[in-house]
Amino acid sequence: MDLENDWYFDEPGYDHLTFEYVDDYVDLIDDLDVPVTFFAVGRTIERFPDVIDTLTDRLECEFHLHSYQHDTSKSYEFRTEIRDGKEAFEAHFGHEPDGYRAPQGNIEPEEFRILEEEGFRFDSSVFPSYRPGVYNNVHAPLTPYRAPGTEELLEIPIGATPGTRIPISLSYLKLLGRPFATYLEYASLPPVVVCNTHLHDIYRTDSHDRIPRLKRAIYDRNMSRSEQLLRRLLERLRSDGYEFVTMNEIYARSRTERQTP
């Protein structure tokens, strides 16, 4: 779960409106009986510590960093952005984040090295897919691997379908609907599947109506069925024997597998 301002809005009265549904979200996750890994924006942590505490207290979950300001234009110096995010994270949690996820999965090769230098153990930014103008990772591995240019930083990619390389995320489930959900029930998926979600994938607020019309039409797809689609995906994974764990657990197991002769 990427915990961020709704649809990237920062205007007073329109950002983080989905936090009104935190109790509903907690009930949903309790019913689904899965742990959640949150990648939280630093400013979100600073502004809504009570929401962070509610999620921490009521769910089986863990938190990592999702940049400091979620600037999708990347009009910042990366190391400064990371350090600002780490400062906000540590001020709330009392320790540095282990993992990082870049906004929109937009991470440059040289940024992996900076993450390692700043003490991160893993990154989970890479969509092994293609998004015009944002990333082209169609040749990236579908399973955890050492990030390029680093000594030990582990990249835990977002789940994607082999061959077609469609991200396994709630936003794509909504966009592609029943055909994609049915395809996922029969596709041979990777042994590690990281499912990406956002609160605004599930809950519609007034900020949604401020999205440009074309994007709004895309995001509107299957909005009323978002919980059903998520439930169907998790049931498929559970029936296939997948174990639901946090990102730190994936990291620990991947490290053990790499060190085993």
C-alpha positions as CSV (number, residue, x, y, z in Angstrom):
1,M,0.0,0.0,0.0
2,D,1.4,3.4,-1.0
3,L,0.2,5.9,1.6
4,E,0.2,9.3,0.0
5,N,-1.9,12.4,-0.9
6,D,-5.0,11.4,-3.0
7,W,-4.2,11.7,-6.7
8,Y,-1.2,13.9,-5.7
9,F,-3.4,16.8,-4.6
10,D,-1.8,19.2,-2.0
11,E,-4.5,21.8,-2.0
12,P,-6.2,22.3,1.4
13,G,-9.5,20.5,1.5
14,Y,-8.6,18.0,-1.2
15,D,-5.6,16.1,0.0
16,H,-5.7,12.9,2.0
17,L,-9.5,12.8,2.0
18,T,-9.3,9.0,1.8
19,F,-8.1,9.0,5.4
20,E,-11.8,9.5,6.3
21,Y,-12.1,5.8,5.4
22,V,-9.3,4.4,7.6
23,D,-11.8,2.5,9.8
24,D,-13.4,1.0,6.7
25,Y,-10.0,0.0,5.4
26,V,-9.0,-1.6,8.7
27,D,-12.2,-3.6,8.6
28,L,-11.5,-4.7,5.1
29,I,-7.9,-5.9,5.8
30,D,-9.1,-7.7,9.0
31,D,-11.7,-9.5,6.9
32,L,-9.1,-10.4,4.2
33,D,-6.7,-11.6,6.9
34,V,-3.5,-10.4,5.3
35,P,-0.6,-8.3,6.6
36,V,0.0,-4.9,5.0
37,T,3.3,-3.2,4.1
38,F,2.8,0.6,3.9
39,F,5.2,2.8,1.9
40,A,4.4,6.2,3.4
41,V,5.3,9.7,2.1
42,G,7.3,11.7,4.7
43,R,5.0,14.7,4.6
44,T,2.0,12.4,5.2
45,I,3.7,10.9,8.3
46,E,4.4,14.5,9.6
47,R,0.9,15.7,8.9
48,F,-1.2,12.7,10.0
49,P,0.6,10.9,12.8
50,D,-2.7,9.9,14.3
51,V,-3.6,8.0,11.2
52,I,-0.2,6.3,11.1
53,D,-0.7,5.3,14.7
54,T,-4.2,3.9,14.1
55,L,-2.9,1.7,11.3
56,T,0.1,0.6,13.4
57,D,-2.1,-0.3,16.4
58,R,-5.0,-2.0,14.6
59,L,-3.3,-3.9,11.8
60,E,-0.5,-6.4,11.3
61,C,1.7,-4.1,9.3
62,E,5.0,-2.4,8.8
63,F,6.1,1.0,7.3
64,H,8.8,2.1,4.9
65,L,9.5,5.3,3.0
66,H,7.7,6.5,-0.2
67,S,9.8,9.7,-0.7
68,Y,9.4,12.9,1.3
69,Q,7.1,15.0,-0.8
70,H,5.9,12.6,-3.6
71,D,7.0,15.0,-6.4
72,T,6.3,13.0,-9.5
73,S,8.1,15.7,-11.6
74,K,11.3,14.8,-9.7
75,S,12.2,18.5,-9.4
76,Y,14.5,17.8,-6.4
77,E,18.0,16.5,-5.6
78,F,17.5,12.8,-4.8
79,R,19.8,12.5,-1.8
80,T,18.2,15.5,-0.2
81,E,14.7,14.1,-0.8
82,I,15.7,10.8,0.7
83,R,17.3,12.4,3.8
84,D,14.3,14.6,4.4
85,G,12.1,11.5,4.1
86,K,14.3,9.6,6.5
87,E,14.2,12.4,9.0
88,A,10.4,12.5,9.0
89,F,10.2,8.7,9.2
90,E,12.6,8.5,12.1
91,A,11.0,11.3,14.0
92,H,7.8,9.3,14.1
93,F,8.9,5.7,14.3
94,G,12.2,6.1,16.2
95,H,14.2,4.2,13.6
96,E,15.3,4.6,10.0
97,P,13.3,2.9,7.2
98,D,14.5,-0.3,5.8
99,G,12.8,0.0,2.4
100,Y,12.0,2.6,-0.2
101,R,9.5,3.0,-3.0
102,A,9.8,5.8,-5.6
103,P,6.7,7.7,-6.6
104,Q,5.1,6.1,-9.7
105,G,8.0,3.6,-9.6
106,N,10.2,6.1,-11.4
107,I,13.7,5.4,-10.2
108,E,17.0,6.0,-12.1
109,P,19.8,3.5,-12.1
110,E,22.2,5.8,-10.2
111,E,19.6,6.3,-7.4
112,F,19.9,2.6,-6.2
113,R,23.5,3.4,-5.1
114,I,22.3,6.4,-3.2
115,L,19.7,4.4,-1.4
116,E,22.3,1.9,-0.4
117,E,24.6,4.6,0.8
118,E,21.8,6.1,2.9
119,G,21.3,2.8,4.7
120,F,18.3,1.2,2.9
121,R,18.3,-2.6,2.8
122,F,15.8,-2.9,0.0
123,D,13.9,-1.0,-2.7
124,S,10.5,-1.9,-4.2
125,S,10.1,0.7,-6.9
126,V,10.6,-1.3,-10.1
127,F,7.5,-2.3,-12.1
128,P,8.8,-4.9,-14.5
129,S,6.6,-3.4,-17.2
130,Y,6.3,-0.4,-19.5
131,R,4.6,2.9,-18.8
132,P,5.1,5.6,-21.4
133,G,7.1,8.5,-20.2
134,V,7.7,7.0,-16.7
135,Y,9.6,3.7,-17.0
136,N,10.6,0.9,-19.3
137,N,11.5,-2.2,-17.3
138,V,10.2,-5.0,-19.6
139,H,13.6,-6.8,-19.2
140,A,13.8,-6.5,-15.4
141,P,13.5,-9.7,-13.4
142,L,10.1,-10.6,-11.9
143,T,11.7,-11.9,-8.7
144,P,13.9,-10.2,-6.1
145,Y,17.4,-9.4,-7.3
146,R,20.4,-7.3,-6.4
147,A,19.8,-3.7,-7.6
148,P,22.3,-2.7,-10.3
149,G,25.3,-0.7,-9.2
150,T,25.0,-1.8,-5.6
151,E,26.8,-4.2,-3.3
152,E,23.8,-5.6,-1.4
153,L,20.6,-3.5,-2.0
154,L,17.8,-5.9,-2.8
155,E,15.2,-4.9,-5.4
156,I,11.8,-6.5,-4.6
157,P,9.9,-5.6,-7.8
158,I,6.1,-5.0,-8.0
159,G,4.4,-8.2,-9.2
160,A,3.8,-8.5,-13.0
161,T,2.6,-11.3,-15.2
162,P,5.2,-13.3,-17.2
163,G,5.2,-12.6,-20.9
164,T,2.6,-9.9,-21.0
165,R,4.3,-7.9,-18.1
166,I,1.0,-6.4,-16.8
167,P,1.5,-5.1,-13.2
168,I,-0.4,-7.0,-10.6
169,S,-1.9,-3.9,-8.9
170,L,-5.4,-2.9,-7.9
171,S,-5.3,0.0,-10.4
172,Y,-4.7,-2.4,-13.3
173,L,-7.3,-4.8,-12.0
174,K,-9.8,-1.9,-12.0
175,L,-8.7,-0.7,-15.4
176,L,-8.8,-4.1,-17.1
177,G,-11.6,-5.6,-15.0
178,R,-13.0,-9.1,-15.2
179,P,-10.9,-10.3,-18.2
180,F,-7.6,-9.5,-16.3
181,A,-9.0,-11.0,-13.1
182,T,-9.9,-14.2,-15.0
183,Y,-6.5,-14.2,-16.7
184,L,-4.7,-14.0,-13.3
185,E,-6.6,-17.1,-12.1
186,Y,-4.9,-19.2,-14.9
187,A,-1.6,-17.4,-15.4
188,S,1.6,-18.8,-14.1
189,L,2.7,-16.1,-11.7
190,P,6.1,-15.5,-10.1
191,P,6.9,-17.1,-6.8
192,V,6.9,-13.7,-5.1
193,V,4.0,-11.4,-5.9
194,V,4.0,-7.9,-4.6
195,C,0.5,-6.4,-5.1
196,N,0.5,-2.6,-5.2
197,T,-2.6,-0.6,-3.9
198,H,-3.6,2.9,-2.8
199,L,-6.5,4.0,-0.7
200,H,-7.8,6.0,-3.6
201,D,-8.0,2.8,-5.6
202,I,-10.8,1.8,-3.2
203,Y,-12.4,4.9,-1.8
204,R,-13.8,7.8,-3.9
205,T,-13.7,11.3,-2.4
206,D,-14.3,14.9,-3.6
207,S,-10.7,15.0,-4.8
208,H,-11.5,12.4,-7.4
209,D,-13.8,14.9,-9.2
210,R,-10.8,17.3,-9.7
211,I,-8.9,14.8,-11.8
212,P,-8.7,15.7,-15.6
213,R,-11.7,14.2,-17.4
214,L,-9.7,11.6,-19.4
215,K,-7.8,10.3,-16.4
216,R,-11.0,10.4,-14.3
217,A,-12.7,8.1,-16.9
218,I,-9.8,5.7,-16.6
219,Y,-9.7,5.8,-12.8
220,D,-13.5,5.4,-12.6
221,R,-13.3,2.0,-14.2
222,N,-14.7,-0.6,-11.8
223,M,-14.4,1.7,-8.8
224,S,-17.5,0.2,-7.2
225,R,-15.9,-3.3,-7.7
226,S,-12.5,-2.5,-6.3
227,E,-12.9,-4.5,-3.1
228,Q,-14.4,-7.4,-5.0
229,L,-11.5,-7.5,-7.4
230,L,-8.9,-7.3,-4.6
231,R,-10.6,-10.1,-2.8
232,R,-10.7,-12.2,-5.9
233,L,-7.0,-11.8,-6.5
234,L,-6.1,-12.6,-2.9
235,E,-8.3,-15.7,-2.9
236,R,-6.6,-16.9,-6.1
237,L,-3.2,-16.5,-4.5
238,R,-4.3,-18.2,-1.3
239,S,-5.7,-21.1,-3.2
240,D,-2.4,-21.5,-5.0
241,G,-0.6,-21.8,-1.8
242,Y,0.9,-18.3,-1.6
243,E,1.8,-17.1,1.9
244,F,1.0,-13.5,2.8
245,V,4.0,-11.8,4.5
246,T,5.5,-8.3,4.9
247,M,8.2,-6.9,2.7
248,N,10.8,-7.3,5.5
249,E,10.0,-11.0,5.6
250,I,10.5,-11.2,1.8
251,Y,13.8,-9.4,2.2
252,A,14.9,-11.8,5.0
253,R,14.0,-14.9,3.0
254,S,15.6,-13.6,-0.2
255,R,18.8,-12.9,1.7
256,T,18.8,-16.3,3.2
257,E,18.2,-18.0,-0.2
258,R,21.1,-16.0,-1.8
259,Q,23.5,-17.0,1.0
260,T,22.6,-20.7,1.0
261,P,25.1,-22.7,-1.0
